[in-house]
């Protein structure tokens, strides 16, 4: 049932009849497989050598909040690993984003890894580091990435997933080794422009989103859009993971139906009325659609919480005609937009791209952004 709902929202209403020419989804958003028990250090670490220093310098880490409450800060630093890599040829943000020039970015997704019963699993916290390339560096990087893609082709039209080439060949395979050399020779502290963090408490019921821009060794806190704060918290109850029982602080005041649905979706389904629920679902679709919102116009918690709202609505209102009700708020694109998240209905998974314990989690927003990126890469 979940698979059919996913296809209803993310495939059926999209132009998915043919794969995008050239670049594939898994070329640009690369979810690394978790390592075998003895191979954790094959993943990039904070101290991994990069272009002009280490990937995650201690000076930057010291600016981050405590990622997991009651865990040792040094232990977290030593056990952070890059679990995913994203390449964005045209990052823009803000209310006038369409008029801005493209910013060429390479982003790393970090999570703490922990050994549990002989296998590696992740803690539900994350750091994202953003590296920006000038035009010449970008052209060189893109050309080398194209050569790598041609040398190590994968089956066309696959949905975004744990990278199939690395999963098949392993970390010692040619693709992973050449990708590692290319990325680590391109990015480093000198072109690191932003870091964001999602922290979590030990119970997995409170998450806090923060971030800062980096320029000339100065760290400037990023205001959370639609709020007056530089941090935003999301609180959840875990009594039924198919329903929302959550709040956020601060919250966007203009999103009353959406906030009411998130507060108690079971009650909302009985009492709000379909018109108000449609308004709430529309808000989630806008948050998930990179053509309708961007990191400069949508607050962190609203965006991350939106991941499962359409699936909740499709389950509770199976007779809706999504195309007529939501129109341009639905993301449409070529390519395979299927979502391969293991448990997509779980409402306590706020991750955009990475792992929840050992299960891959990919937000629809990440799928959609990747689809746009494939079209913006050029040939």
C-alpha positions as CSV (number, residue, x, y, z in Angstrom):
1,X,0.0,0.0,0.0
2,X,2.8,2.4,0.9
3,X,4.5,1.7,-2.4
4,X,1.4,2.5,-4.4
5,X,0.8,5.7,-2.5
6,X,4.4,6.7,-3.2
7,X,3.9,6.1,-6.9
8,X,0.6,8.0,-6.8
9,X,2.3,11.2,-5.5
10,X,5.8,11.0,-6.9
11,X,5.4,9.1,-10.1
12,X,1.9,9.1,-11.5
13,X,1.6,12.9,-11.7
14,X,5.1,13.3,-13.2
15,X,6.5,12.9,-16.7
16,X,8.4,9.8,-16.0
17,X,8.1,8.0,-19.4
18,X,11.8,8.4,-20.2
19,X,15.1,8.8,-18.3
20,X,16.8,12.2,-18.4
21,X,19.5,12.2,-21.1
22,X,23.1,12.1,-19.8
23,X,23.3,12.7,-16.1
24,X,21.6,10.2,-13.8
25,X,20.1,10.9,-10.4
26,X,22.8,8.7,-8.7
27,X,25.6,10.6,-10.4
28,X,24.8,13.8,-8.5
29,X,23.3,12.7,-5.2
30,X,25.5,9.9,-3.9
31,X,24.3,8.0,-0.8
32,X,27.2,6.0,0.4
33,X,26.6,2.4,1.6
34,X,27.3,1.9,5.3
35,X,30.6,0.1,5.7
36,X,31.2,-3.4,6.8
37,X,32.0,-3.9,10.5
38,X,35.8,-3.5,10.0
39,X,35.7,-0.8,7.4
40,X,34.3,2.3,9.1
41,X,37.4,4.3,8.2
42,X,36.8,3.8,4.5
43,X,34.2,6.6,4.8
44,X,35.6,10.2,4.9
45,X,36.3,11.4,8.4
46,X,36.7,14.9,9.9
47,X,40.4,14.5,9.6
48,X,40.4,13.2,6.0
49,X,42.9,15.2,3.9
50,X,41.2,17.4,1.3
51,X,42.4,20.1,-1.1
52,X,43.8,22.6,1.4
53,X,43.4,21.0,4.8
54,X,41.0,18.6,6.5
55,X,37.4,18.1,5.6
56,X,35.9,19.2,8.9
57,X,38.4,21.3,10.8
58,X,38.2,21.5,14.6
59,X,37.7,25.3,14.3
60,X,34.5,24.7,12.4
61,X,33.3,21.9,14.6
62,X,33.8,24.0,17.7
63,X,31.2,26.4,16.3
64,X,28.6,23.6,16.0
65,X,26.1,22.8,18.8
66,X,26.2,19.5,20.7
67,X,25.0,17.1,18.0
68,X,23.6,14.5,20.4
69,X,22.6,15.4,23.9
70,X,24.6,13.6,26.6
71,X,27.2,12.2,24.2
72,X,30.8,13.1,24.5
73,X,31.7,15.9,22.1
74,X,35.1,14.5,21.2
75,X,33.6,11.1,20.6
76,X,31.2,12.6,18.2
77,X,33.9,14.4,16.3
78,X,36.0,11.2,16.0
79,X,33.0,9.2,14.8
80,X,31.5,11.6,12.3
81,X,31.5,10.2,8.8
82,X,30.4,11.5,5.4
83,X,27.4,9.3,4.5
84,X,26.3,11.2,1.4
85,X,27.6,13.7,-1.3
86,X,25.5,16.1,-3.3
87,X,26.4,18.1,-6.4
88,X,24.3,21.2,-7.2
89,X,25.2,23.1,-10.4
90,X,22.7,25.9,-9.6
91,X,22.0,26.7,-6.0
92,X,19.9,29.8,-5.4
93,X,18.1,31.0,-2.3
94,X,15.8,33.9,-1.3
95,X,12.6,35.6,-2.5
96,X,14.3,36.7,-5.7
97,X,16.2,33.5,-6.3
98,X,15.3,33.1,-10.0
99,X,17.1,36.4,-10.8
100,X,20.3,35.4,-9.0
101,X,23.4,33.7,-10.7
102,X,23.9,30.0,-10.1
103,X,26.2,29.0,-7.2
104,X,28.1,25.8,-8.0
105,X,28.2,23.7,-4.9
106,X,29.5,20.3,-3.6
107,X,27.9,19.3,-0.3
108,X,28.8,16.7,2.3
109,X,26.3,15.0,4.6
110,X,27.8,13.9,7.9
111,X,26.4,11.6,10.6
112,X,27.9,10.0,13.7
113,X,28.4,6.3,13.3
114,X,28.2,3.8,16.1
115,X,28.8,0.0,16.3
116,X,25.8,-2.0,17.5
117,X,26.1,-5.8,17.7
118,X,28.9,-5.9,15.2
119,X,27.3,-3.6,12.6
120,X,27.6,0.1,11.9
121,X,24.5,2.2,12.5
122,X,24.0,6.0,12.6
123,X,22.8,8.4,15.2
124,X,20.0,10.7,14.3
125,X,22.0,13.9,14.0
126,X,23.6,15.5,11.0
127,X,26.0,18.1,9.8
128,X,26.0,19.5,6.2
129,X,29.0,21.3,4.9
130,X,28.7,23.4,1.7
131,X,31.6,24.0,-0.6
132,X,31.4,26.5,-3.4
133,X,33.4,26.4,-6.6
134,X,34.4,29.3,-8.9
135,X,33.5,28.9,-12.6
136,X,36.9,27.5,-13.7
137,X,37.0,25.0,-10.8
138,X,33.4,24.0,-11.5
139,X,34.1,23.4,-15.2
140,X,37.1,21.3,-14.4
141,X,35.1,19.3,-11.8
142,X,32.1,18.8,-14.0
143,X,34.3,17.6,-16.9
144,X,36.2,15.2,-14.7
145,X,32.9,13.9,-13.2
146,X,31.5,13.4,-16.7
147,X,34.6,11.3,-17.6
148,X,34.2,9.3,-14.4
149,X,30.5,8.7,-15.2
150,X,31.3,7.6,-18.7
151,X,34.1,5.3,-17.5
152,X,31.9,3.7,-14.8
153,X,28.3,3.7,-16.3
154,X,25.3,2.5,-14.4
155,X,21.9,1.3,-15.6
156,X,19.9,4.3,-16.8
157,X,16.7,5.5,-15.2
158,X,17.3,4.2,-11.7
159,X,15.6,6.0,-8.8
160,X,17.8,7.8,-6.2
161,X,19.1,5.1,-3.8
162,X,22.2,3.9,-2.1
163,X,24.7,4.4,-4.9
164,X,24.4,1.2,-7.0
165,X,28.0,1.3,-8.3
166,X,29.6,1.6,-4.8
167,X,27.2,-0.9,-3.4
168,X,28.2,-3.4,-6.1
169,X,31.9,-2.7,-6.3
170,X,32.6,-1.7,-2.7
171,X,34.8,1.1,-1.3
172,X,37.9,-0.4,-2.9
173,X,36.4,-0.4,-6.4
174,X,37.5,1.9,-9.2
175,X,34.5,4.2,-9.1
176,X,34.6,4.9,-5.4
177,X,38.4,5.4,-5.4
178,X,38.3,7.8,-8.4
179,X,35.4,9.7,-7.1
180,X,37.1,10.1,-3.7
181,X,40.3,11.4,-5.4
182,X,38.2,13.9,-7.6
183,X,36.2,15.3,-4.7
184,X,39.0,15.5,-2.2
185,X,41.2,17.3,-4.6
186,X,38.4,19.8,-5.4
187,X,37.0,20.8,-2.0
188,X,38.4,21.8,1.4
189,X,38.4,24.5,4.0
190,X,39.2,27.3,1.6
191,X,36.0,26.9,-0.4
192,X,33.8,25.9,2.5
193,X,31.0,28.5,2.7
194,X,28.3,27.1,5.0
195,X,27.7,24.5,7.7
196,X,24.3,23.5,9.1
197,X,23.4,21.1,11.9
198,X,20.5,19.0,13.0
199,X,20.9,18.0,16.6
200,X,18.8,15.5,18.5
201,X,18.1,14.5,22.1
202,X,18.8,11.0,23.4
203,X,15.1,9.9,23.2
204,X,14.8,11.0,19.5
205,X,12.0,13.3,20.2
206,X,13.6,16.8,19.9
207,X,15.6,18.1,17.0
208,X,17.2,21.6,16.6
209,X,18.2,23.1,13.3
210,X,21.0,25.7,13.1
211,X,23.5,26.9,10.6
212,X,26.1,29.5,9.8
213,X,27.8,31.0,6.8
214,X,31.6,31.0,6.6
215,X,33.7,33.8,5.1
216,X,37.3,34.8,5.7
217,X,37.3,32.8,9.0
218,X,34.2,34.5,10.3
219,X,31.1,32.5,11.2
220,X,27.7,34.2,10.8
221,X,24.6,32.6,12.1
222,X,21.9,32.1,9.4
223,X,18.4,33.4,10.3
224,X,15.7,30.7,10.0
225,X,13.3,31.9,7.2
226,X,9.8,32.9,8.3
227,X,11.0,33.3,11.9
228,X,13.0,35.8,13.9
229,X,15.4,33.2,15.3
230,X,18.8,31.6,14.3
231,X,17.6,28.2,15.5
232,X,14.4,26.2,15.3
233,X,13.3,23.2,17.3
234,X,10.9,20.4,16.4
235,X,9.2,18.3,19.1
236,X,7.5,14.9,18.5
237,X,5.7,12.2,20.4
238,X,6.4,8.7,19.3
239,X,3.2,6.9,20.3
240,X,2.0,6.4,16.6
241,X,4.6,6.8,13.9
242,X,2.0,6.9,11.2
243,X,0.5,10.1,12.7
244,X,2.0,13.5,13.6
245,X,2.0,14.6,17.2
246,X,4.4,17.4,17.0
247,X,5.1,21.1,17.5
248,X,7.9,23.5,16.4
249,X,9.4,26.6,18.0
250,X,9.5,29.2,16.6
251,X,6.8,28.5,14.0
252,X,5.7,30.3,10.9
253,X,2.6,32.2,11.9
254,X,1.0,32.1,8.5
255,X,0.8,28.3,8.3
256,X,-2.1,27.6,10.7
257,X,-3.7,24.6,8.9
258,X,-0.3,23.0,8.4
259,X,0.7,23.5,12.0
260,X,-2.6,22.1,13.2
261,X,-2.2,19.0,11.1
262,X,1.3,18.5,12.5
263,X,0.1,19.0,16.0
264,X,-2.2,16.0,15.9
265,X,-2.9,14.5,12.5
266,X,-5.4,11.9,13.8
267,X,-7.6,14.6,15.4
268,X,-7.1,16.8,12.4
269,X,-8.3,14.1,10.1
270,X,-11.6,13.9,12.0
271,X,-12.2,17.5,12.9
272,X,-10.5,19.9,10.5
273,X,-12.5,19.3,7.4
274,X,-11.1,18.5,4.0
275,X,-10.8,22.1,2.8
276,X,-8.5,23.0,5.7
277,X,-6.6,19.7,5.3
278,X,-6.0,20.5,1.7
279,X,-4.5,23.8,2.7
280,X,-2.1,22.0,5.1
281,X,-1.2,19.5,2.4
282,X,-0.6,22.3,-0.1
283,X,1.8,23.8,2.4
284,X,3.7,20.5,2.5
285,X,3.8,20.2,-1.2
286,X,5.2,23.8,-1.6
287,X,7.9,22.9,1.1
288,X,8.9,19.8,-0.9
289,X,8.9,21.5,-4.3
290,X,12.1,23.2,-5.2
291,X,10.3,25.2,-7.9
292,X,8.0,26.7,-5.2
293,X,10.4,27.2,-2.3
294,X,14.1,27.3,-1.5
295,X,16.2,27.4,1.7
296,X,15.8,31.1,1.8
297,X,12.0,31.1,1.8
298,X,11.0,28.0,3.9
299,X,11.9,27.3,7.5
300,X,13.8,24.2,8.5
301,X,11.3,22.4,10.5
302,X,8.4,22.9,8.0
303,X,10.6,21.6,5.2
304,X,11.9,18.5,7.0
305,X,8.5,17.6,8.6
306,X,6.7,17.8,5.2
307,X,8.4,14.6,4.0
308,X,5.5,12.2,5.0
309,X,2.5,14.6,4.9
310,X,1.4,13.8,1.3
311,X,1.6,10.1,2.1
312,X,-0.5,10.6,5.2
313,X,-3.1,12.5,3.1
314,X,-3.1,9.9,0.3
315,X,-3.8,7.2,2.9
316,X,-6.6,9.1,4.6
317,X,-8.2,10.6,1.5
318,X,-7.8,8.0,-1.2
319,X,-10.4,9.6,-3.5
320,X,-8.6,12.9,-3.9
321,X,-7.8,14.0,-7.5
322,X,-4.3,15.3,-6.7
323,X,-3.8,16.9,-10.1
324,X,-6.9,19.0,-10.0
325,X,-6.6,19.9,-6.3
326,X,-2.9,20.9,-6.2
327,X,-1.9,21.6,-9.8
328,X,1.4,23.5,-10.0
329,X,2.2,22.7,-6.4
330,X,3.0,19.2,-7.5
331,X,6.6,18.7,-8.7
332,X,6.8,17.5,-12.3
333,X,9.9,16.4,-14.1
334,X,11.4,13.8,-16.3
335,X,13.3,11.0,-14.8
336,X,12.5,8.4,-12.2
337,X,11.1,10.1,-9.1
338,X,10.3,7.0,-7.2
339,X,11.3,7.3,-3.5
340,X,13.3,4.4,-2.1
341,X,13.1,5.3,1.6
342,X,12.6,2.1,3.6
343,X,9.7,3.4,5.8
344,X,8.4,6.5,4.1
345,X,5.3,7.0,6.4
346,X,7.3,7.3,9.6
347,X,6.7,10.8,11.0
348,X,9.8,10.9,13.2
349,X,12.3,10.7,10.3
350,X,13.2,14.3,9.6
351,X,16.3,13.5,7.6
352,X,16.6,14.8,4.0
353,X,19.4,12.5,2.8
354,X,21.2,9.9,4.9
355,X,20.3,7.2,7.3
356,X,17.9,6.5,10.1
357,X,19.7,3.9,12.1
358,X,20.8,1.7,9.2
359,X,17.9,2.5,6.9
360,X,18.3,4.9,4.0
361,X,16.1,8.0,4.1
362,X,15.6,10.2,1.1
363,X,13.2,13.1,1.3
364,X,11.0,13.8,-1.8
365,X,12.6,17.3,-1.7
366,X,16.1,15.7,-2.3
367,X,14.7,13.6,-5.1
368,X,13.2,16.6,-6.8
369,X,16.2,18.8,-6.3
370,X,18.4,16.1,-7.8
371,X,16.0,15.8,-10.8
372,X,16.5,19.5,-11.4
373,X,20.3,19.2,-11.0
374,X,20.5,16.6,-13.7
375,X,18.9,19.0,-16.1
376,X,21.2,21.9,-15.1
377,X,24.5,20.0,-15.5
378,X,24.8,20.5,-19.2
379,X,26.5,18.0,-21.5
